[in-house]
Amino acid sequence: MTAPNEDEWLWGWDPTPGIVSVWAEADGRAIVWRRDPETKVLERDDERFRPWLLLDRLDDLRGAAVPGLAWRELDGPGALRFLVSADDGNALTRALLAGASRRLGENVRQIRDLGDAHVLSLPPDEQYLVATGRTYFRGLAFDDLRRLQFDLETTGLDPARDRIFLVAVRHPDGRVGTIEARGTGDAAEADLIRRLAATIAEADPDVIENHNLHGFDLPFVARRAQVLGVPLALGRVGGPLRQRGARRGVRASGLGTRDSGLGSPQPTSPESRVSSPDYRIRYVAPGRELIDTLDATIRYDHGARELPGHGLKAVARHFGLAGPERELIRGDQIHVVYRTDPARVRRYATADVEEVAGLARVLGGAAFALARMAPRRYERLADAGAATGVIDPLLVRAYLRAGAALPAYEAGDGTPHSGAALHLFATGVARHVVKADVASLYPSLMRAFRIGPARDHLGALLAIVDRLVAQRLEAKDAARAAPAGSAERHTQEAVSAAMKIVVNSAYGYLAAGGELTRFADVHAANEVTRRGRETLGLMCRELAARGVTLLEADTDGVYFAVPDAWSEADERRVVAEVAALLPPLVKLEFEGRYAAMLSHEPKNYALLTYDGRLLLRGVAFRSSRAEPYGDAFLRRALERLLAGDVAGVRDAYLDTLGRLRARAIPTHDVSSRVRLTKTPAQYAASRGSRRELAYEALLASGRSDWSVGERVRVYRTQGGGAGVVPERDEAGGADAADPRDYDVEHYARVLLDTYAARLARGLAPEDFDVVFADPDQLSLFAPRAEEIRTVLTTTLS
């Protein structure tokens, strides 16, 4: 075993600069594209590497005639201790499967059938990166990449029958334009697809980006190319698009056969292995990285929890990327509008790609920075989970670099994982609220008390976390020192964000089940949570002793209310005093202050900032299934409630109820967006015993075929029926053909029982009944809404 070099564990060891893409084949061929950091010129290196496997035994390869077969035994107690390589990975795999079949007396057809306890097999590009110690983007800034964005406009959503009629393209130099069908038939669409491929080849981008690229645009154009018999070579090497397994992607079952002329999947990692009709894939274009900004949006919102939605238009508005003159057209109307006003659709589509480019720059830096560390392709890191997708590759590389055997995945011993501490001290409306943030509590405790996995005999996980924290602090300091808006600040902020993602996932990696992460250790995880509960208890006791009112506390931090007379300096002083009492490396920081907070349930609350902005947290206040009319009411009512204007809450309720009863609310706004989980056959089998609104709506609209995972907007019609409404693509606007045949009284009950009920903690029960009384059933003796005050109720001391 070689002496550990912990910097190599984190960054690799090969200094080759400017790698922008790697494509490796199982036969040992690798192509590396590099962009010179100084000249920005693209270079291509064709290389040979030795494909390898990590095995727990050599029996299956004894006597195998594999060219260049070699092996060495690694040191240490790990079960996966034989590093086997050959000139050709295909020949190595065939020999291993043949030997395993003889030993087991059954036909073993795939490497993964042997199980993770017996073999580690990575995709060829990851084998190459792990073995060479290379990583992407050394010496490059995000803005050094050649990035192209494209977005399809189609006649509908079904690639089996609908067509592409326009593609918006933003070139790497910032030019935008459109490629449009010169007619309406097969030949015109086929020509459009060829021109799109030619445009990409001529622009030669390192990265192709779009929002929902892997969920819609690539699958759609791939299927249309297949239907029309058009070769679709979007990569830098010839041949069709390839496939890979993915956590989020399209179902392979919806694309015809797995090898339907679109290439075959590369080997997949544990997080992408799912059972076959639900097998999900993403497309791969060798030599280019395919980045879906929806992945970055979801990853960002998982931590920030501040986005109004994940659609491009909503996110672009949130980040200030959408201009005031931004053209908006409902999704189901785009093709209709194009027939009469194509210029309007061109403006709409080119705005999409401009916003994607901006969004990728705002949110894509974290994955860019991760690609400088982890031995995975940039596009895989962009959609990977931080634990299995980033930490696991780092640990595999660390162990192999040290010449150490890796542990196999193992089931736990039955010890349950103890939950994290979560306290709800009060519900209702609190004023003058402070958030004290515990920066990465569990990773900090792991570092402070050196709590790591028992089977990590190198101590690699803790070493990597230590270095990540140090790098993050350096990056934060460098970002502060760089000019605002500069490429350097953007790069350093991205590095800091990437480090935070991985650091915060270290505890999750430790606590995950043994079949999910290689170094899972429930006993170590439980020790971390025990110390976390102690630390959180200490913080809460010390804060309460200083005269604050505790509201909620968990591993992210503590919310508390302070006396009216306190200044911001008083708030910061109290946080600093308590921070000084915590264990070393555990940092308590003043994160923010708010005019008011509605505490509804644990991790479900609304905040009103001192400048009047409303922030919503938790599924009670933010749900993709919420009816838009209810969501709009809730936001309006919360703003008034937190401002102390109970009469304004009543006005919001009466206004919404009145517009419902007058059918002044569009049908779209009472509909709910639902995900389909049953096939037509499955629903037909259960329909006799239980009818479900979404499927009944589809059937009523004349649809008898749909796909599992498809999302549709449905509503309840008067008389107990069900209907479907088209998506608006966030553009809004009324539909002249809107029937407005929804069940008014049903949605009036939903308004009261679902949406108004979320304000109940902030009012006394008798006052809640007054505020949300039906205008036709008012009590003569009820107090006026102007006289009602909000309440805060202690729930836990």
Buried (B, 14 or more C-beta within 10 A) or exposed (E): EEEBEBEBBBBBBBEBEBBBBBBBBBEBBBBBBBBBBEEEEBEEEEEEBBBBBBBBBBEBBEEBEBEEBEBEEBBBEBBBBBBBBBBBBBBBBEBBBBBBBEEEEEEBEEBBBBEBBBBBBBBBBBBBBBBBBBBBBBBBBBEBBBBBBBBBBBBEBEBEEBBBBBBBBBBBEEEBBBBBBEEEEBEBBBBBBBBBBEBBEEBBBBBBBBBBBBBBBBBBBBBBBBBBEBEBBBBBBEEBBBBBBBBBBBBBBBBEEBEBBBBEBBBBBBBBEBEEEEBBBBBBBBBBBBBBBBBBBBBBBEEEEEBBBBBBBBBBBBBEBBEEEBBBBBBBBBBEBBEEEBEBBBBBBBBBBBBBBBBBBBBBBBBBBBBBBBBBBBBBBBBBBBBBBBBBBBBBBBBBBBBBBBBBBBEBEEEEBBEBBBBBBBBBBBBBBBBBBBBBBBBBBBBBBEBBBEBBBBBBBBBBBBBBBEBBEBBBEBBEEBEEEEEEBBBBBBBBBBBBBBBBBBBBBBBBEBBBBBBBBBBBBBBBBBBBBEBBEBBBEBBBEBEBBBBBBBBBBBBBBBEEEBEEEBBBBBBEBBBEEBEEBBEBBBBBBBBBBBBBBBBBBBBBBEEEEBBBBBEBBBEEEBBBBBBBBBBBBBBBBBBBBBBBBBBBBBEBBEBBBEBEBBBBBBBBBBEBEBBBEEBEEEBEEEEBBBBBBBBBEEEEEBEBBBEBBBBBBEEEBBBBBBBBBBBEEEBEEBEBBBBBEBBBEBBBEBBBBBBBBBBBEEBBEBBBBEEEEEEEEBEEBEEBEBBBEEEEE
